[in-house]
Amino acid sequence: MMPINQEVTALSKKLTVLYPHAASIIAWQLLSFITGKSPVELIAHTDLPLTVNQKTHLDTIMYQLLEEHKPLAYIIGSVPFLSLDIKVEPPILIPRPETEYWCSIIIEQLEELPHKNLTILDLCTGSGCIGLSLAHALPKAHVYAVDQSVQACNLARVNAGLNGIANMSIIQSDLFTNLPKIQFDLIVSNPPYISAEEWLTLEESVRSWEDPAALLAEQEGLELLKKILDQSAVWLRCNKEMRKLLIPQLVLEIGHTQGEAVAALCKNAGFKNVGIHKDLTGRDRFVTAQDGGSCE
């Protein structure tokens, strides 16, 4: 058996085809997962070899990655998302850094509020990563997380338990259909927004393993976004503090070509202070807006 340092070199070469800019990092991550030791512990003992069972496990994982195109997150079983550890399982959508980025921005804005006993709705929650992060950051708030997938709702419940989050209700529903008759201070969503044309350009690991229903939408990817915007206004209540601080009451993740179209849909639905925001790669990634109704 090769010592750890040689395993890292060999793994990095094989992983370059999948992770050209992070092969070494992924190699250390895999070895940490297989051995149950942190990268720091492994670095301190790079002359030690893997056991026979560990090597067999590693070979199995490499086959899954390279031949079956299984996403690394599904192999490891969890991903970090802000301060939480989110369990993932196929075919539920794997949380992305782009989503984590805008979620962190919204949390920073909400933390400016003097009163944080908010009622928040997370539509198309999937693993629950967005709603759980909001609930964790705002313990006085209550989050309603909704998904039409029974499996996704069950996974979100598991993640709530694993992260010790109690201020969240998870409801199996097609968007607003099964919600209680309440109003919300904030609606957030990472809905399906990939067009049929764009679907063909996605990596094979995405197309083969993740749920198309959580990614694909008709009408050039806008179908679900339109449905959300058609109904959101009646589910939002006036929040004078959020209006005064220009904190959005609607946050929608979008495809990088959809900014102008979704912003126009927001304005047509009566929302105000509509903004298009970019991710860390400089591409349009989420749209924000405030409720346009009166506060009388």
Sequence and secondary structure as in RCSB ss.txt:
>XXXX:A:sequence
MMPINQEVTALSKKLTVLYPHAASIIAWQLLSFITGKSPVELIAHTDLPLTVNQKTHLDTIMYQLLEEHKPLAYI
IGSVPFLSLDIKVEPPILIPRPETEYWCSIIIEQLEELPHKNLTILDLCTGSGCIGLSLAHALPKAHVYAVDQSV
QACNLARVNAGLNGIANMSIIQSDLFTNLPKIQFDLIVSNPPYISAEEWLTLEESVRSWEDPAALLAEQEGLELL
KKILDQSAVWLRCNKEMRKLLIPQLVLEIGHTQGEAVAALCKNAGFKNVGIHKDLTGRDRFVTAQDGGSCE
>XXXX:A:secstr
  BHHHHHHHHHHHHTTT TTTHHHHHHHHHHHHHT  HHHHHTTTTSB  HHHHHHHHHHHHHHHTS   HHHH
H EEEETTEEEE  TTS    HHHHHHHHHHHHHHTT S    EEEEES TTSHHHHHHHHH TTSEEEEEES H
HHHHHHHHHHHHTT  SEEEEE STTTT  S  BSEEEE    B HHHHTTS HHHHHHS GGGTB TTTTTHHH
HHHHHHHHHHB   HHHHHTT  SEEEE  TT HHHHHHHHHHTT EEEEEEE TTSSEEEEEEE  S   
